[in-house]
Amino acid sequence: MFQKIIDLNQCPSGSVLRMPCGEKMVAVFHLTNPDRFVVSDYQCPHAGADLTGGQLRRHYIICPQHQWKFDLITGHCVSDDQAILRRYECQVIGNELHADLDQPLPISPPAHYNF
């Protein structure tokens, strides 16, 4: 069931926010190029650090505790494809961002990262 997470004017492009939603706390990422939103668990699945304190680079969030890099599109960690960030379906309705926190998005296959 979709529920309101935040008003869009509170979430400018490029922002990373921790938001309460009922009894759950989530992270909201406003990505650019293309402009879109990602809603996920706010804690790193590796060690529980608050990802909203991390660095957002394109569609990646870098955990502030151990610098693990998570692909916000797939949910996979670049360093360890067994660490998966739970993401939730979200949609813009009017001037608000809504998300369905009852069921995480299916796990996407990991991307192949070439550095």
C-alpha positions in Angstrom: 0.0 0.0 0.0 1.5 3.3 -1.0 1.9 6.0 1.6 3.2 9.5 1.6 6.9 9.8 2.3 7.7 13.5 1.7 6.6 16.7 -0.2 8.7 17.1 -3.3 9.7 20.7 -2.3 11.5 19.2 0.7 13.6 17.0 -1.4 15.6 19.0 -4.0 17.6 17.3 -6.8 20.7 15.6 -5.5 19.5 15.3 -1.9 19.7 12.3 0.4 17.2 12.3 3.3 16.2 10.1 6.2 12.4 10.1 6.7 10.1 8.5 9.1 7.1 6.7 7.6 4.8 5.1 10.2 7.0 2.9 12.3 9.7 2.6 9.6 12.6 4.9 8.8 13.6 5.1 5.1 16.2 6.9 2.9 15.0 9.0 0.1 17.4 9.7 -2.8 16.6 12.3 -5.4 18.8 11.4 -8.3 19.6 13.4 -11.4 20.3 12.5 -15.1 17.6 11.3 -15.3 15.6 12.9 -12.6 14.1 10.2 -10.4 13.6 9.0 -6.8 14.8 5.9 -5.0 13.4 4.9 -1.6 15.4 2.3 0.4 16.2 1.1 3.9 18.3 3.9 5.5 20.7 1.5 7.1 23.6 -0.2 5.3 22.9 -4.0 5.0 26.6 -4.6 5.8 27.0 -3.0 9.3 23.9 -0.9 9.9 25.4 2.6 9.3 23.1 5.4 8.4 23.4 5.7 4.6 21.9 9.2 4.5 25.2 10.4 6.0 27.1 8.9 3.0 28.1 10.5 -0.3 25.7 10.4 -3.2 27.6 10.0 -6.6 25.4 9.7 -9.6 23.2 6.6 -8.8 25.5 5.3 -6.0 25.5 5.9 -2.3 28.8 5.4 -0.5 28.4 4.2 3.1 30.0 6.6 5.6 31.2 3.7 7.9 33.2 1.4 5.6 32.9 3.2 2.2 31.0 0.3 0.6 29.4 1.6 -2.6 25.7 0.6 -3.3 24.1 0.9 -6.7 20.7 2.5 -6.0 19.2 1.2 -9.3 19.9 -2.5 -8.5 20.4 -2.4 -4.8 23.7 -4.4 -5.1 26.9 -3.5 -3.4 29.8 -2.9 -5.8 32.3 -4.6 -3.5 30.2 -7.6 -2.4 27.2 -8.6 -4.5 25.8 -10.6 -1.5 25.1 -7.3 0.3 21.8 -6.0 -1.1 20.1 -2.7 -0.2 16.3 -3.1 0.1 14.5 -0.7 -2.2 10.9 0.1 -2.4 8.6 1.0 -5.3 7.9 4.8 -5.2 5.9 7.2 -7.3 5.2 10.9 -7.5 1.6 11.7 -6.9 0.8 15.4 -7.3 3.4 17.2 -5.3 4.3 14.3 -3.0 6.5 11.2 -3.1 4.8 8.0 -2.1 6.2 4.5 -1.6 5.0 1.0 -0.9 6.9 -0.1 2.1 5.1 -3.4 2.6 7.2 -5.3 0.1 10.7 -4.6 -1.2 11.4 -4.5 -4.9 12.6 -7.7 -6.5 16.3 -8.2 -6.4 17.9 -7.2 -9.7 20.8 -9.2 -11.1 24.1 -7.5 -10.1 25.7 -5.2 -12.7 29.2 -6.0 -13.9 31.5 -3.3 -12.6 34.7 -2.5 -14.5 37.1 -0.2 -12.8 
